Amino acid sequence: MTNDETAPTRLINGRIYKSADDQRPADALVVLDGKIVWVGDNSDVPSARHTIDLQGATVLPGALFWWRLCREFHNLLDSAATWGSRGP
């Protein structure tokens, strides 16, 4: 992994829902090493090497976890199907 891949990235100007109960979504978040390390307002977002302007897009961080699980399950099923087709 290069230093660029482990550098923090901030996503700004979005609607970031931390939970279904959020009355007011956050505007920004920071990702480091594939993990969300900070969520809050644009005015308070820490500096980062990379910045992505979400231009008002909605972010549902919890939904990413479920998408990743589904992808891994699909890969597992695909591997099992390939393994079973090899025969004895």
N, C-alpha and C positions, 0 to 999 in steps of 0.2 A: 504494500500500500504506500502511495506517495504522500508527502506532506499535504498536497492539495486535496487529496481524498479525505483526510482527517481534519481539514480546516473547518471551522464553523461556518454555517450558512444561515443567513437570516431571511425569513419570508415576511414581507411587510404588506400593508394595505389590503389585508384580507378580512374575512369573517371566520374566526377560528373558534369552534365550539368544543369546549373541554368536556361537556356532558350534556345530556338531554335537558337538564335543568337550568342551563345558562340563560339568564335574563338578558345579558348583554355579552356578545361574543368578544373575544380578544381581537386585536388588530394585527399582531405579529407573533412570530415564534422563532426560536433558534434551534438548529439541528447540529449535533456534533457526533461523529462516528455512527450515524444512522439512528441516533436517539434524540428525542425532543428534550432539550435541557433547559428551556426557558419559554414561557408564554406570558404575554402581557400587551401593553399599549405601545403603539408606534413611538410615542414620545419617550419611552423608557427602554427601548430595545438596545441591547449591547451591540458594540461594533463586531463585525465579522468579516472574514476575507471575501465572502461572496454574498450578494444580495439578490433576492428574487422578488420582484414586484408582482403580487398576486392580482392587482387591479380589481379588487372587490370580490374575487373568487371565494367560495366557501371551502373550508378545510374541516374535515371530520377525522382527527387523528385516530380515534378508536376504530374507525372503519378500515384503516390501513392494516391494523393487526389482523382483522378477520379476512381481508383480502389475501394477506400473506399466508395465513393458515390454509385457505382454500387452494392457493397456488401450490403449496407444499404437499397437500393431500393429492392434488391432481398429479404432481410429479411422482408421488409414491405409487399411485394406481397405474400410471404409465409405465413405470419401472417393473411393476408386477406383471403387467400384460406382456411386456417385452421378454421378461424372464420366462414366463409360462409358454411363450411361443417357441422357445429354443428346443423344446422336446427333451426326451431322455438322453 
